[in-house]
Structure formats: structure tokens, C-alpha cells
Amino acid sequence: MNMTPNNQAMMQRDLAVLWHPCTQMKDHETLPLIPIRRGQGVWLEDFDGRQYLDAISSWWVNLFGHANPRITAALQQQLQTLDHVLLAGFSHAPAIELAERLIQLAPPGLQRVFYADNGSSAIEVALKMSYHYWRNSGRPDKSRFITLANSYHGETLGALAVGNVALYRDTYGPLLMPTLTAPSPDCYHRAPGETWYDYSLRRLADMEQLLEQHHHAVAAVIIEPLVQCAGNMRMYDPVYLTRLRQACDRYQVHLIADEIAVGFGRTGTMFACEQGGITPDFLCLAKGLTGGCLPLSATLTTDTIYQAFYDDYQNLTAFLHSHSYTGHPLGCSAALATLDIFAGDQVLSRNAALAQVMRSATAHLADHPHVAEVRQHGMILAIEMVQDKQTRTPYPWQQRRGLRVYRHALQQGVLLRPLGDVIYFMPPYVITPEQITMLARVTTEGIELATRD
Ligand SMILES: *Cc1c(COP(=O)(O)O)cnc(C)c1O
């Protein structure tokens, strides 16, 4: 056969055998699946030769463009040296060097790195370690977790249990461990005229109450610092981090910071925790860690935690958790190349300028009759469509207005993937001001179309 593969042919082959993530497969009876044959910088190219600007960094992972030459070169080098080796009883240079550099970059006091191979696993590691720490310290009663409403921490059962987005969670409710839930500091719900700062503080009072009541039974509080990404890109003020850290110390409860989505410069600082001036007891990293090209995750923790596991083997205090590809050499090499780019290219100050461009390019949307809010933390900007601007009444979800924006954007050569009716930009950091302007134009048109009737 000499059929050149095009979109149609690839889609047919795909739909005959694949089951896609986070997808109602029946949607593809009417919604074309887009097979991609090449990625370069911010662009993805399909099998018909059409190009799409990847405005969501391929699910929030890509930092410096697809096929970044510096990351690719590091991978080629590594592949010729060592493909993979187990990390129990053995070690390798990329894992060691990456751990050293992560510890240097992370908030002070995080001194140990435990690798896994995806974000959900990093969360499982933090949850298990926290509980296990208390158990090793003679406090097995501290076995519960406090989570925030509207939070998301991944899809494996432990991570899903501490998440709070109903769409993903509710179906599996009977399988999930019970948790305690504090109201989210999500500032979308602030009163008219109230500042982000004041609202976030007001919600902290609820968290403090929960801690006061339950701290004897609580191992850790788990949060997404500053932005609840999967929870519709809802945002809050750094003061919440500062005060939550103090409260956790007061009540002897660990703080787990899930920076899987917001780490590595997304919110303006290398890690979002820096804006609250805090060091969590556990810092979970994945997604952008490898620049977005390979799966790898890391859970960073303190020496205090580490020491509670360090003992004679017979005492059975070790953390006996592993994944086959823990600390994969290729992933670690990609991560090192990614950190080199951060070290050499003044990424954060460049991002500050790009974030400003995103802000001004979308400012006009705040006045749109069906936009409740345009909000931003650094390189994440979100636009929330509503049916009624005054009362912030959402459109009935069944209408899937965000999907209309998605379709329009695709036709215009832009990959947006709204969360419900929330359209957001979370682009690779190599996007240009001109591309941001284009993105804003396509988004404005998309919102017009989606809210017309
Ligand atoms: C994506 C994400 C996860 C899960 O990471 P996976 O690699 O998809 O398992 C956990 N927490 C947050 C905040 C995320 O955005």
C-alpha cells in the first residue's frame, strides 16, 4: 500500500484500537480527533499539514517548545551512555545531579529527593510518607488528610481521594479513603469589593478551625499553591500559603505542596511556594520537570522526615515504595537540560514581560457581557464565561460552550482546551508577543461565537 497517511486515515486507525484519556469516546463521532505528526517550538502539525499553536503546553507540561534542541541533544547523549538502570541498590549520574540541583533551587530546608515517574505517583509518595512518618514517630493515629474544595491531585486512587473536583471524583467515591475538606481560598467567590488578600485570609479561618478540631488525627494538609489548575484555573493570594504554613506548624501537621502544574516558573517564581515565603514538608514536582518531553516526578522532603525512616533494617521503618522506572536516566537528563535553560536564559524575567502581554492582550474581555472574570498568576491566564455576568450564573454545563471555543480555535490554528466554560492560556515560555496577540484575537472571536445565543 502506498497510501500517504492523512488525518482521516490516522483517525480511523486510532479510533479502531485506542481508548483516549479523559475522553467520552463517542464525542469523536462528531468531533475530529487530531493526529499530530510533528512538533516544533510552540507549533504542532497534523497529518494534513495544518499547524496549531499549542496554547496549553500539551496539558501543562511543555516549557521551552516541542523538540527543543537543547533537551533533545541531552537525550541523545544520555541514550548512548545509559538507557536505564534500577534505582534500588544502584544509582546513576543524572539522578544524583538532578537531586542536587533541585535541592539548590527548591525552598530552603528540602534536602531529600524521592523519584517516581508521574505526578499522581509523586502525590501517593507524599501521602504515604507523611502518614508513615507519624507512624514511625509513634503517632499512628495521625492518618487523615485535609484537602481544599475544588482541588486536583491526580487520578490514582490515593491522589483522587485527596482531590475534590466532582467530575473526576464522584464516580469512584466508594473506592476512596475519606478526607476532611476545607473551603477553597478560590477568589472567584470573594465578595464585591473584597481583595484577593482579604478573601484568602477569610478562608484560612475555616482551615484553622478544621485543624484545631482534628489535628490529632491529621497527617497532612495538601494544597495546590496559588492556582487550582484542573479546578477551572481558580486562583488565590500568597498570604494563604504563609498563614497555612504557620497553622500547620502550630498544630503539628505536615504541609504537602502539589506544584506539579504550577512549579518551574508558571506563576512567576520558580516555585509558587516562594511567593508565600514558605517551605512545605513535601514538594511534589512533575509535568514541566523534564521540559515536558518525558514522564518523571520528584517528591522533595526535609531531613526531619527522612531521619524518621533511617534505622536498622530489623526495625522495619523503611519506605518500601518503588516504581519500575523510578528516576529514569532519560527523564533526569531532560530535566537537567531544562534546568540549564532556566539557569542561562533569564526565563523568569522574560516570562514577566510575556505575562504582561497576555494581560494587556485580554484586558478588553473583562468588559464582555458573558465574561465574569479574567484572572492571572504569571504564565497562567484564565477567562471565565458565564450566562449572567451580574449574578455569575454559569451556562448549563450540558451546553458545552467551551467546546465551541475549542472548535473555533482549532479552525484558526490554535490549540485551546477550555475547562468547561473557562478558557485559559498556559503557553510554552517560548511563545512570542505576536503569537499571544493572535491567541487573544482567536479567543475573543471564539467567545463571541460561543455566547451569541
Ligand atoms: C496533572 C496534575 C497531577 C497529576 O499528574 P499526572 O502526571 O497527570 O499523574 C497532580 N496534581 C496536579 C496539580 C496536576 O495538575
The ligand as an SDF file (V2000), in Angstrom:
LIG
                    3D

 15 15  0  0  0  0  0  0  0  0999 V2000
   -1.5260   16.8950   36.4170 C   0  0  0  0  0  0  0  0  0  0  0  0
   -1.5650   17.0410   37.8840 C   0  0  0  0  0  0  0  0  0  0  0  0
   -1.3620   15.9430   38.7290 C   0  0  0  0  0  0  0  0  0  0  0  0
   -1.1950   14.5360   38.2200 C   0  0  0  0  0  0  0  0  0  0  0  0
   -0.0420   14.3660   37.4670 O   0  0  0  0  0  0  0  0  0  0  0  0
   -0.0100   13.1540   36.3980 P   0  0  0  0  0  0  0  0  0  0  0  0
    1.3980   13.1610   35.8900 O   0  0  0  0  0  0  0  0  0  0  0  0
   -1.0200   13.5180   35.3470 O   0  0  0  0  0  0  0  0  0  0  0  0
   -0.3510   11.9110   37.1220 O   0  0  0  0  0  0  0  0  0  0  0  0
   -1.3690   16.1750   40.0930 C   0  0  0  0  0  0  0  0  0  0  0  0
   -1.5410   17.3940   40.5980 N   0  0  0  0  0  0  0  0  0  0  0  0
   -1.7250   18.4800   39.8140 C   0  0  0  0  0  0  0  0  0  0  0  0
   -1.8870   19.8270   40.4470 C   0  0  0  0  0  0  0  0  0  0  0  0
   -1.7720   18.3400   38.4360 C   0  0  0  0  0  0  0  0  0  0  0  0
   -2.0160   19.3960   37.6610 O   0  0  0  0  0  0  0  0  0  0  0  0
  1  2  1  0
  2  3  1  0
  2 14  2  0
  3  4  1  0
  3 10  2  0
  4  5  1  0
  5  6  1  0
  6  7  2  0
  6  8  1  0
  6  9  1  0
 10 11  1  0
 11 12  2  0
 12 13  1  0
 12 14  1  0
 14 15  1  0
M  END
$$$$
